[in-house]
């Protein structure tokens, strides 16, 4: 997915081999959201694998543009489209989810 912000184009993608979502600018990865997929456990509300988001970062050179929020939204929406529920140990994703309650039903 591509998104234009202030005249610059940013590309959002899933890098499944490295278990992360990325945002790139001019072909260079400038941000990421890492994840771990695992089978559901007894304390989950899911019947299928659960994705746990573990870390989010965006290069300070690109801060203040809302890229981390766009990246997390992309990661969540892509995971939902794949039929996954999710959890997080990442403080940024946790804060994002508290502000964006439309994702509540997908929490594991």
ROTOR-263810 format. One record per residue: residue number from 1; residue in three letters; x, y negated, z of N, C-alpha, C, O in turn. Coordinates in nm, 2 decimals, padded with zeros to 4 digits. Each point is the difference from the previous one (the first is absolute). Last residue first. Layout:
# residues N
   num   residuo     n_c1     n_c2     n_c3    ca_c1    ca_c2    ca_c3     c_c1     c_c2     c_c3     o_c1     o_c2     o_c3
   NUM       ALA        X        Y        Z        X        Y        Z        X        Y        Z        X        Y        Z
...
# end
This chain:
# residues 108
   num   residuo     n_c1     n_c2     n_c3    ca_c1    ca_c2    ca_c3     c_c1     c_c2     c_c3     o_c1     o_c2     o_c3
   108       UNK   -00.74    01.10    02.12    00.00    00.14    00.04    00.00    00.01    00.15    00.00    00.11    00.06
   107       UNK   -00.19   -00.50   -00.42    00.10    00.03    00.11   -00.02    00.14    00.04   -00.11    00.05    00.01
   106       UNK   -00.17   -00.30   -00.33    00.11    00.09   -00.05    00.11    00.04    00.10    00.09    00.07   -00.03
   105       UNK   -00.47   -00.38    00.10   -00.06    00.13   -00.03    00.11    00.10   -00.05   -00.03    00.12    00.00
   104       UNK    00.14   -00.59    00.07   -00.03    00.07    00.13   -00.04    00.15   -00.03    00.04    00.09    00.07
   103       UNK    00.06   -00.49   -00.37    00.07    00.13   -00.01   -00.02    00.09    00.12    00.05    00.11    00.00
   102       UNK   -00.23   -00.56   -00.05   -00.06    00.08   -00.11    00.07    00.14   -00.02   -00.05    00.09   -00.07
   101       UNK    00.19   -00.46    00.37   -00.08    00.11    00.06   -00.07    00.08   -00.11   -00.06    00.11    00.03
   100       UNK    00.46   -00.45    00.05   -00.07    00.04   -00.12   -00.07    00.13    00.03    00.04    00.11   -00.04
    99       UNK    00.24   -00.33    00.37   -00.06   -00.11   -00.07   -00.09    00.03   -00.12   -00.08   -00.08   -00.05
    98       UNK    00.32    00.41    00.30   -00.08   -00.07    00.10   -00.08   -00.12   -00.07   -00.11   -00.03    00.04
    97       UNK    00.43    00.27   -00.29   -00.12    00.08    00.02   -00.09   -00.07    00.10   -00.13    00.01   -00.02
    96       UNK    00.56   -00.19   -00.05   -00.08   -00.02   -00.12   -00.14    00.07    00.02   -00.10   -00.05   -00.04
    95       UNK    00.42    00.11    00.38   -00.05   -00.14    00.00   -00.09   -00.02   -00.12   -00.11   -00.06    00.01
    94       UNK    00.34    00.47    00.00   -00.10   -00.01    00.11   -00.07   -00.13    00.00   -00.12   -00.01    00.02
    93       UNK    00.48    00.06   -00.31   -00.12    00.07   -00.05   -00.11   -00.01    00.10   -00.12   -00.02   -00.03
    92       UNK    00.54   -00.14    00.16   -00.06   -00.09   -00.10   -00.13    00.06   -00.05   -00.10   -00.07   -00.02
    91       UNK    00.36    00.32    00.33   -00.07   -00.11    00.06   -00.07   -00.10   -00.10   -00.10   -00.05    00.02
    90       UNK    00.19    00.59   -00.06    00.06   -00.13   -00.04   -00.08   -00.11    00.05   -00.12   -00.01   -00.02
    89       UNK    00.02    00.48    00.04    00.09   -00.04    00.11    00.07   -00.13   -00.03    00.08   -00.04    00.08
    88       UNK   -00.57    00.30   -00.27    00.12   -00.09   -00.01    00.08    00.00    00.13   -00.06    00.00    00.11
    87       UNK   -00.34    00.30   -00.44    00.04   -00.05    00.13    00.12   -00.09   -00.02    00.05   -00.01   -00.11
    86       UNK   -00.47    00.24   -00.23    00.13   -00.04    00.04    00.01   -00.04    00.14   -00.11   -00.03    00.07
    85       UNK   -00.15    00.34   -00.51   -00.03   -00.09    00.12    00.14   -00.04    00.05    00.10    00.06   -00.04
    84       UNK   -00.23    00.10   -00.48    00.07    00.01    00.12   -00.06   -00.09    00.11   -00.05   -00.11   -00.03
    83       UNK   -00.04    00.18   -00.47   -00.08    00.08    00.09    00.06    00.02    00.14   -00.04    00.09    00.07
    82       UNK    00.18   -00.37   -00.46    00.06    00.14   -00.01   -00.08    00.09    00.10    00.03    00.12    00.01
    81       UNK   -00.13   -00.58   -00.03   -00.03    00.06   -00.13    00.04    00.14   -00.01   -00.06    00.08   -00.08
    80       UNK    00.19   -00.32    00.46   -00.15    00.03    00.00   -00.04    00.07   -00.13   -00.07    00.09    00.00
    79       UNK    00.51   -00.25    00.03   -00.02    00.11    00.08   -00.14    00.05    00.01   -00.03    00.12   -00.01
    78       UNK    00.13   -00.52   -00.21    00.05    00.11   -00.08   -00.01    00.13    00.08   -00.04    00.10   -00.06
    77       UNK   -00.07   -00.50    00.28   -00.10    00.03   -00.11    00.04    00.12   -00.09   -00.08    00.08   -00.03
    76       UNK    00.38   -00.24    00.37   -00.12    00.06    00.06   -00.10    00.04   -00.11   -00.06    00.11    00.01
    75       UNK    00.46   -00.33   -00.15    00.03    00.13    00.06   -00.13    00.07    00.06   -00.02    00.12   -00.03
    74       UNK   -00.01   -00.57   -00.13    00.02    00.10   -00.11    00.02    00.14    00.05   -00.05    00.09   -00.05
    73       UNK    00.03   -00.43    00.37   -00.13    00.02   -00.06    00.01    00.10   -00.11   -00.09    00.09   -00.01
    72       UNK    00.49   -00.23    00.20   -00.07    00.09    00.09   -00.14    00.03   -00.06   -00.05    00.11    00.01
    71       UNK    00.30   -00.42   -00.25    00.06    00.13   -00.01   -00.07    00.10    00.09   -00.03    00.11   -00.04
    70       UNK   -00.09   -00.57    00.06   -00.04    00.06   -00.13    00.05    00.14   -00.01   -00.07    00.09   -00.05
    69       UNK    00.21   -00.33    00.42   -00.14    00.03    00.01   -00.05    00.07   -00.13   -00.08    00.09    00.01
    68       UNK    00.52   -00.24    00.00   -00.01    00.11    00.09   -00.15    00.04    00.01   -00.04    00.12    00.00
    67       UNK    00.15   -00.51   -00.24    00.03    00.13   -00.07   -00.01    00.12    00.09   -00.05    00.10   -00.05
    66       UNK   -00.01   -00.61    00.11   -00.11    00.10    00.02    00.03    00.14   -00.06   -00.09    00.08   -00.01
    65       UNK    00.37   -00.49    00.04   -00.08    00.01   -00.12   -00.12    00.10    00.01   -00.08    00.02   -00.09
    64       UNK    00.47   -00.12    00.40   -00.09   -00.11    00.00   -00.10    00.00   -00.12   -00.07   -00.10   -00.03
    63       UNK    00.56    00.35   -00.01   -00.09   -00.02    00.11   -00.10   -00.12   -00.02    00.03   -00.09   -00.08
    62       UNK    00.36    00.28   -00.17   -00.13    00.00   -00.06   -00.11   -00.02    00.10   -00.12    00.03   -00.02
    61       UNK    00.59    00.01    00.13    00.00   -00.09   -00.11   -00.13   -00.02   -00.07   -00.03   -00.10   -00.07
    60       UNK    00.11    00.42    00.42   -00.02   -00.13    00.05    00.00   -00.11   -00.11   -00.06   -00.10    00.01
    59       UNK   -00.09    00.62   -00.09    00.13   -00.08    00.00   -00.04   -00.14    00.05   -00.09   -00.06   -00.05
    58       UNK   -00.21    00.45    00.21    00.01   -00.08   -00.13    00.12   -00.08    00.02    00.03   -00.06    00.11
    57       UNK   -00.28    00.53    00.14    00.10   -00.11   -00.01   -00.01   -00.07   -00.13   -00.03    00.07   -00.11
    56       UNK   -00.19    00.35    00.47   -00.03   -00.09   -00.11    00.11   -00.11    00.01    00.04   -00.05    00.10
    55       UNK   -00.17    00.59    00.10    00.08   -00.12   -00.01   -00.04   -00.09   -00.12   -00.03    00.05   -00.10
    54       UNK   -00.20    00.37    00.24    00.10   -00.01    00.10    00.08   -00.13    00.00    00.05   -00.04    00.11
    53       UNK   -00.55    00.31   -00.25    00.09   -00.10   -00.05    00.10   -00.03    00.12   -00.04   -00.03    00.11
    52       UNK   -00.25    00.48   -00.24    00.04   -00.09    00.11    00.10   -00.10   -00.06    00.11    00.04   -00.05
    51       UNK   -00.51    00.33   -00.14    00.11   -00.08   -00.03    00.03   -00.10    00.12   -00.09   -00.07    00.05
    50       UNK   -00.16    00.58   -00.12   -00.01   -00.13    00.06    00.13   -00.08   -00.03    00.11    00.06    00.01
    49       UNK   -00.41    00.39   -00.24    00.12   -00.06    00.05   -00.02   -00.14    00.05   -00.08   -00.08   -00.05
    48       UNK   -00.36    00.34    00.06    00.10    00.00   -00.09    00.13   -00.06    00.05   -00.01   -00.06    00.11
    47       UNK   -00.40    00.06    00.12    00.01    00.14   -00.03    00.11    00.02   -00.10    00.03    00.12   -00.03
    46       UNK   -00.13   -00.52    00.44    00.01    00.04   -00.14    00.01    00.15   -00.02    00.04    00.08    00.09
    45       UNK   -00.04   -00.35    00.32   -00.14    00.00   -00.06    00.00    00.05   -00.14   -00.10    00.00   -00.07
    44       UNK    00.47    00.12    00.49   -00.03   -00.09   -00.12   -00.15    00.02   -00.03   -00.07    00.10    00.03
    43       UNK    00.32    00.15    00.32   -00.05   -00.13    00.04   -00.03   -00.10   -00.12   -00.03   -00.12    00.03
    42       UNK    00.20    00.57   -00.09   -00.13    00.01    00.07   -00.05   -00.13    00.04   -00.12   -00.02    00.02
    41       UNK    00.44    00.01   -00.43    00.01    00.07    00.12   -00.14    00.00    00.07   -00.09   -00.07   -00.05
    40       UNK    00.28    00.03   -00.50   -00.07   -00.06    00.12    00.02    00.09    00.12    00.01    00.12   -00.01
    39       UNK    00.38   -00.16   -00.36   -00.13    00.07    00.01   -00.07   -00.06    00.13    00.06   -00.04    00.09
    38       UNK    00.29   -00.27   -00.34    00.00    00.12    00.08   -00.14    00.06    00.00   -00.10   -00.07   -00.03
    37       UNK    00.46   -00.36   -00.18   -00.12    00.08   -00.02    00.01    00.13    00.08    00.10    00.06    00.00
    36       UNK    00.14   -00.58    00.02    00.02    00.15    00.02   -00.14    00.06   -00.02   -00.10   -00.05    00.05
    35       UNK    00.35   -00.46   -00.20   -00.10    00.08    00.05    00.04    00.15    00.02    00.10    00.04   -00.06
    34       UNK    00.06   -00.62   -00.05    00.03    00.14    00.01   -00.12    00.08    00.06   -00.07   -00.05    00.08
    33       UNK    00.14   -00.43   -00.36   -00.08    00.06    00.11    00.03    00.15    00.00   -00.03    00.07   -00.10
    32       UNK    00.29   -00.55   -00.12   -00.04    00.14    00.01   -00.09    00.03    00.12    00.00   -00.07    00.10
    31       UNK    00.29   -00.33   -00.45   -00.08    00.03    00.11   -00.04    00.15    00.00   -00.01    00.06   -00.11
    30       UNK    00.27   -00.27   -00.23    00.02   -00.10    00.10   -00.08    00.02    00.13    00.01   -00.07    00.09
    29       UNK    00.22    00.30   -00.58   -00.09    00.03    00.11    00.03   -00.11    00.11    00.11   -00.01    00.04
    28       UNK   -00.04   -00.06   -00.58    00.07    00.02    00.13   -00.10    00.02    00.11   -00.09   -00.08    00.02
    27       UNK   -00.01   -00.05   -00.48    00.06    00.14    00.00    00.07    00.03    00.12    00.06    00.11    00.01
    26       UNK   -00.30   -00.53   -00.06    00.11    00.01   -00.11    00.07    00.13    00.01    00.12    00.01   -00.02
    25       UNK   -00.39   -00.01    00.41    00.00   -00.12   -00.07    00.12    00.00   -00.10    00.11    00.03    00.05
    24       UNK   -00.45    00.33    00.29    00.12   -00.03   -00.08   -00.02   -00.14   -00.07   -00.11   -00.04   -00.03
    23       UNK   -00.09    00.40    00.45   -00.03   -00.12   -00.08    00.14   -00.04   -00.06    00.10   -00.01    00.06
    22       UNK   -00.30    00.51    00.15    00.09   -00.10   -00.02   -00.06   -00.12   -00.07   -00.10    00.01   -00.07
    21       UNK    00.01    00.48    00.38   -00.05   -00.09   -00.09    00.09   -00.12   -00.01    00.07   -00.04    00.09
    20       UNK    00.04    00.57    00.06   -00.01   -00.14    00.03   -00.08   -00.07   -00.11   -00.01    00.05   -00.12
    19       UNK    00.24    00.42    00.16   -00.11   -00.03    00.09   -00.01   -00.14    00.05    00.01   -00.03    00.12
    18       UNK    00.27    00.24   -00.47    00.07   -00.05    00.12   -00.11   -00.03    00.11    00.04   -00.06    00.10
    17       UNK   -00.18    00.24   -00.51    00.12    00.08    00.03    00.07   -00.05    00.12    00.06    00.08    00.08
    16       UNK   -00.44   -00.31   -00.26   -00.03    00.12    00.08    00.12    00.08    00.03    00.00    00.07    00.11
    15       UNK   -00.11   -00.57   -00.22    00.12    00.08   -00.03   -00.02    00.12    00.09    00.06    00.01    00.11
    14       UNK   -00.41   -00.41   -00.31    00.03    00.10    00.10    00.12    00.08   -00.05    00.01    00.04   -00.11
    13       UNK   -00.14   -00.58    00.01    00.00    00.13   -00.04    00.01    00.10    00.12    00.05   -00.04    00.10
    12       UNK   -00.09   -00.52   -00.30   -00.03    00.09    00.11   -00.01    00.14   -00.05   -00.07    00.03   -00.10
    11       UNK    00.28   -00.54   -00.07   -00.05    00.13   -00.04   -00.01    00.09    00.13    00.10    00.02    00.07
    10       UNK   -00.09   -00.58   -00.22    00.05    00.10    00.09   -00.07    00.13   -00.03   -00.12    00.01   -00.04
     9       UNK    00.22   -00.54   -00.18   -00.07    00.13   -00.01    00.07    00.10    00.09    00.12    00.02    00.00
     8       UNK   -00.18   -00.59   -00.01    00.09    00.11    00.00   -00.08    00.13    00.00   -00.10    00.01    00.06
     7       UNK   -00.10   -00.45   -00.02    00.07    00.00   -00.13    00.10    00.12   -00.01    00.07    00.01   -00.10
     6       UNK   -00.34   -00.08    00.50    00.08   -00.12   -00.03    00.08    00.01   -00.12    00.11   -00.04   -00.01
     5       UNK   -00.30    00.48    00.07   -00.01   -00.09    00.12    00.09   -00.12   -00.03    00.12    00.02   -00.02
     4       UNK   -00.36    00.45   -00.23    00.08   -00.12   -00.01   -00.03   -00.09    00.12   -00.11   -00.03    00.03
     3       UNK    00.11    00.59   -00.13   -00.06   -00.11    00.06    00.08   -00.13   -00.02    00.12    00.00    00.02
     2       UNK   -00.19    00.57   -00.19    00.08   -00.13    00.00   -00.09   -00.11    00.06   -00.12    00.00   -00.02
     1       UNK    00.16    00.58    00.04   -00.08   -00.12    00.00    00.09   -00.12    00.00    00.10   -00.01    00.07
# end
